[in-house]
Amino acid sequence: MSFVPVSSQTGRVLGYRGGIVAAVGKERPRCRRMIIAYHLRPWLDQRGIWDGYFALNETNQMIALSGGMQKQMRRMILEGYWIEKR
């Protein structure tokens, strides 16, 4: 079970950016459905860090994400959606 920090004032998921707690924003159900349906996953650079702009599809093609898709993918990363289960 993973812990997802949530703001007590706004109810929004919180993320850690450079050691600073930042609100990620609202859930975008349509974007989540598209991410899942197209098997998108974050594109990671050589250091294993997502750049925040691109994703890979199931054939490893790089896809540029719109603003809403970027925000939803960030939210799903914080939820641990792509963590490998061993």
Backbone torsions as a table, in degrees:
resi	resn	phi	psi	omega
1	MET	NA	132.4	179.2
2	SER	-106.1	148.5	179.1
3	PHE	-93.0	126.8	177.1
4	VAL	-112.8	110.3	-179.5
5	PRO	-67.3	134.3	-178.6
6	VAL	-127.3	138.2	177.9
7	SER	-67.7	131.2	178.4
8	SER	-73.5	-20.8	-178.8
9	GLN	-87.2	-42.5	-175.3
10	THR	-107.3	-17.9	-177.4
11	GLY	76.9	12.9	-178.6
12	ARG	-93.3	148.9	177.5
13	VAL	-66.1	138.0	-179.9
14	LEU	-103.9	144.4	175.4
15	GLY	-122.5	163.7	179.4
16	TYR	-109.4	115.7	-179.4
17	ARG	-122.4	109.8	-179.4
18	GLY	60.2	33.9	179.3
19	GLY	82.1	-1.0	-179.7
20	ILE	-105.6	134.0	178.4
21	VAL	-78.2	126.5	-178.8
22	ALA	-131.3	141.1	177.5
23	ALA	-72.9	135.1	-178.1
24	VAL	-86.2	-35.4	179.0
25	GLY	119.2	-175.1	-174.0
26	LYS	-78.8	161.7	174.6
27	GLU	-70.5	139.7	177.7
28	ARG	-119.7	87.1	-173.9
29	PRO	-56.9	-39.2	179.8
30	ARG	-64.6	-42.0	178.2
31	CYS	-65.8	-41.5	178.9
32	ARG	-60.1	-44.7	179.6
33	ARG	-61.2	-40.7	179.6
34	MET	-67.4	-42.1	178.5
35	ILE	-59.6	-44.3	-179.1
36	ILE	-71.0	-45.7	-177.2
37	ALA	-62.4	-38.1	-178.5
38	TYR	-94.1	7.5	177.7
39	HIS	53.9	42.4	179.0
40	LEU	-78.6	146.9	175.0
41	ARG	-142.7	156.2	-177.9
42	PRO	-61.1	139.6	172.4
43	TRP	-83.8	126.3	-178.4
44	LEU	-107.9	139.7	177.2
45	ASP	-78.4	-172.8	-177.0
46	GLN	-62.6	-24.9	179.1
47	ARG	-87.0	-3.2	-179.4
48	GLY	82.3	25.6	-177.9
49	ILE	-113.2	133.0	176.7
50	TRP	-75.0	133.7	-178.3
51	ASP	-79.0	-13.8	177.2
52	GLY	91.1	-2.0	-175.3
53	TYR	-122.5	-24.3	-172.2
54	PHE	-124.8	155.3	175.7
55	ALA	-135.9	164.1	174.7
56	LEU	-111.5	141.6	174.9
57	ASN	-93.4	-172.4	-174.4
58	GLU	-69.2	-17.2	175.7
59	THR	-99.3	16.0	178.3
60	ASN	63.3	27.6	172.7
61	GLN	-85.5	138.0	179.3
62	MET	-79.1	131.6	-178.2
63	ILE	-121.8	130.5	173.8
64	ALA	-79.0	133.8	-177.5
65	LEU	-99.2	144.4	173.4
66	SER	-73.7	171.7	-178.6
67	GLY	-58.4	-45.3	179.7
68	GLY	-65.3	-39.6	178.4
69	MET	-66.8	-37.8	177.0
70	GLN	-61.1	-45.4	-178.6
71	LYS	-65.5	-40.2	179.4
72	GLN	-69.0	-38.8	178.4
73	MET	-64.8	-40.6	177.3
74	ARG	-60.2	-42.8	179.1
75	ARG	-62.4	-43.3	-179.5
76	MET	-68.1	-33.3	175.3
77	ILE	-62.5	-47.0	179.8
78	LEU	-63.9	-30.0	176.4
79	GLU	-74.5	-14.5	-178.8
80	GLY	85.0	25.7	-176.3
81	TYR	-59.7	-36.9	-175.9
82	TRP	-99.7	10.5	178.6
83	ILE	-69.4	130.0	179.8
84	GLU	-69.8	135.3	176.7
85	LYS	-95.8	125.7	-178.6
86	ARG	-107.0	NA	NA
